[in-house]
Amino acid sequence: MTGYTATVTVRLKHGVLDPEAETTQQALERLGFELEDLRAADRFEVDLEAESADAASERASEMAERLLANPTIHDYDVEVDER
């Protein structure tokens, strides 16, 4: 078994209201920053042991689908790096 760190990034799907991002975007614009769009995201780093990077990615995806993300309103990405 090899040690991996899976990074799961969870964000709201396009079209789902994101009040946190809207508030942050408005504040940045008041500070003089020009933005087209801004979305907030949650990032989870999971250290795990697996037979391969693909196996680690599958386990992290299962975690996202079962708990970390609500597939109705969230998209998620999984990146895996060997520790």
C-alpha positions as CSV (number, residue, x, y, z in Angstrom):
1,M,0.0,0.0,0.0
2,T,1.1,3.5,-0.8
3,G,0.2,6.8,1.0
4,Y,-1.7,9.3,-1.0
5,T,-3.3,12.7,-0.4
6,A,-6.6,13.2,-2.2
7,T,-7.8,16.8,-2.5
8,V,-11.5,17.1,-3.0
9,T,-12.8,20.5,-4.1
10,V,-16.5,21.0,-3.8
11,R,-18.3,23.9,-5.3
12,L,-21.9,24.8,-6.2
13,K,-23.0,24.0,-9.7
14,H,-23.5,26.9,-12.2
15,G,-27.0,28.4,-11.7
16,V,-27.2,27.6,-8.0
17,L,-27.3,30.8,-5.9
18,D,-24.0,31.3,-4.0
19,P,-24.6,34.2,-1.5
20,E,-21.1,33.9,0.0
21,A,-19.5,34.3,-3.4
22,E,-21.8,37.2,-4.3
23,T,-21.0,39.1,-1.1
24,T,-17.3,38.5,-1.5
25,Q,-17.4,39.6,-5.2
26,Q,-19.2,42.8,-4.2
27,A,-16.7,43.6,-1.5
28,L,-13.8,43.0,-4.0
29,E,-15.4,45.2,-6.5
30,R,-15.8,48.0,-3.9
31,L,-12.1,47.6,-3.3
32,G,-11.5,48.3,-7.0
33,F,-11.0,44.8,-8.3
34,E,-12.7,44.0,-11.6
35,L,-14.2,40.5,-11.7
36,E,-16.3,38.6,-14.2
37,D,-17.5,36.1,-11.7
38,L,-16.5,34.5,-8.4
39,R,-17.5,31.2,-6.9
40,A,-16.7,29.9,-3.4
41,A,-15.5,26.3,-2.9
42,D,-14.7,23.9,0.0
43,R,-11.5,22.0,-0.1
44,F,-10.9,18.7,1.7
45,E,-7.5,17.0,2.0
46,V,-7.7,13.3,2.8
47,D,-4.6,11.2,3.6
48,L,-5.2,7.6,2.8
49,E,-3.5,4.3,1.9
50,A,-4.3,2.7,-1.4
51,E,-3.0,0.2,-3.9
52,S,-2.7,2.8,-6.6
53,A,-3.5,6.5,-7.4
54,D,-6.6,5.3,-9.3
55,A,-7.8,3.4,-6.2
56,A,-7.2,6.4,-4.0
57,S,-9.2,8.6,-6.5
58,E,-12.1,6.2,-6.5
59,R,-12.3,6.1,-2.7
60,A,-12.1,10.0,-2.5
61,S,-14.8,10.2,-5.2
62,E,-17.0,7.8,-3.2
63,M,-16.5,10.0,-0.1
64,A,-17.5,13.1,-2.1
65,E,-20.6,11.4,-3.5
66,R,-21.7,10.0,-0.1
67,L,-20.9,12.9,2.2
68,L,-18.7,15.8,1.1
69,A,-20.9,16.9,-1.8
70,N,-24.6,17.0,-2.5
71,P,-24.7,15.9,-6.2
72,T,-28.0,17.8,-6.7
73,I,-26.3,21.2,-6.1
74,H,-22.5,20.5,-6.1
75,D,-19.8,19.6,-8.5
76,Y,-16.6,18.2,-7.2
77,D,-13.0,17.5,-8.5
78,V,-10.6,15.0,-7.1
79,E,-6.8,15.3,-7.4
80,V,-4.5,12.6,-6.0
81,D,-0.8,13.0,-5.1
82,E,1.5,10.4,-3.6
83,R,2.8,11.3,-0.2
